[in-house]
């Protein structure tokens, strides 16, 4: 499994960005995928997840502003980010969790999002 994230960049506060994560290899649409982020000097944190059935969950800090989605036909995960704040600045990583009882995590290389005026 390989994950390739893209779409990061510099955006002003209040702006929008759309991240994409292209997955290749043995990808099964039944497994959960997600976005995590790591700000400078902080631990990696969960941003949003989406199950194979389309169920979503979000960190409280991004609820109502971010939307996670997936296109199983294209093996691509998305994160639409609106009303961006400076505190959203971080490297964003996509994740594919293979399995349920003893899951194995795969990670993309990360894409940098900088929110600044």
N, C-alpha and C positions, 0 to 999 in steps of 0.2 A: 504494500500500500504506500502510495506517495501522495502528499498533499501540497499544493502550490497556491499560496495566498497572494492576492493582488488587490490594488485599489486604494492603498493608503496614500497619504500626502499631507500637505499643509492646507488647512482650512480655517477661516475666521470663525470666531464664536457665533453660534446661531446658524452656521452653515450645515451642509449635508455631505455625506460620502457614502458610497456603496462598496463594501468589500466583497470579494468573491474568493472562493476556494475550490480549485479544480482537483478532484480526486481521481486517482488511477490505480489500477491493480484489482485485487479481489474485493470490490466494494459491494456490500449488500445493503439494500435500501431499508432493511429492517432495523439496522443498528442506529444508535443515537450519534448525532454530530453536534458540534458546538463551537462557540467562539469564547476564547479566554483573552485576557490582556494582562500586561505587566508594565507598570509605570516605573520610572527610574527610582531605585532604592526601595521598591515595594515587591511583595510577593505576587506571583501570578494569581489572578482571580477569575472566577467564572463570570462571563457576560450573559450568555444565552445558550440554550440547548434546544434541539428539535429531535423528536423521536422519529422512528421509521413511519409511524402512523400520523405524523404531523403535529403531535402535541408539543407545545412550546413552554419554556420557562425562562424567566429573566431575573437578573440581579435587580434589586430595588432601585439602584442608582440609574438604571437605564430604562425602566418601565415607562411606556408611553412615548419614548423617543426612538428606541431601536426596534427593528423588526428582523427576526431571523426567518429564513426560508430555505428551501432546498428544491432542486430540480433533479429528481432521480433519473430521468432519462439522460441527462447530461452529466450526472455524478458531480454536481456543483452545489456548493453551499454559499449562501449569501447573508450579508448583514447590512441592512439599510439603516444608516445612522443619521438622524435628524436632530435639530436643535443642539448641536454639539457645544460642549463646554470645555474650558481649558483643562478641567480635571479628567476629561476623557482622553487626554494625551497619553499614549502608551504604544507599545508594540502589541499588535493583535495577532493571536495564533488560532488557527482552526484545528479542530480535534475530531478524530473518528474513533469511536469506542467500539471495538469488535468483541462481541460476546456479551453474556449477561452474568453468569455465575462467577467466572474468573476473567473479567474483561481485560483486553489489551488496548492500550492507548497509542494512537499514532498522531503525530504533530506535524503541522506545516512549519515553514521556516520563519514565519512572522512577517507582518507588514506594519510599518510605522505610521501612526496617525498623530499629527501634531495640530492642536487647536490653539491658535494664537492670532492676535491682531498685529 
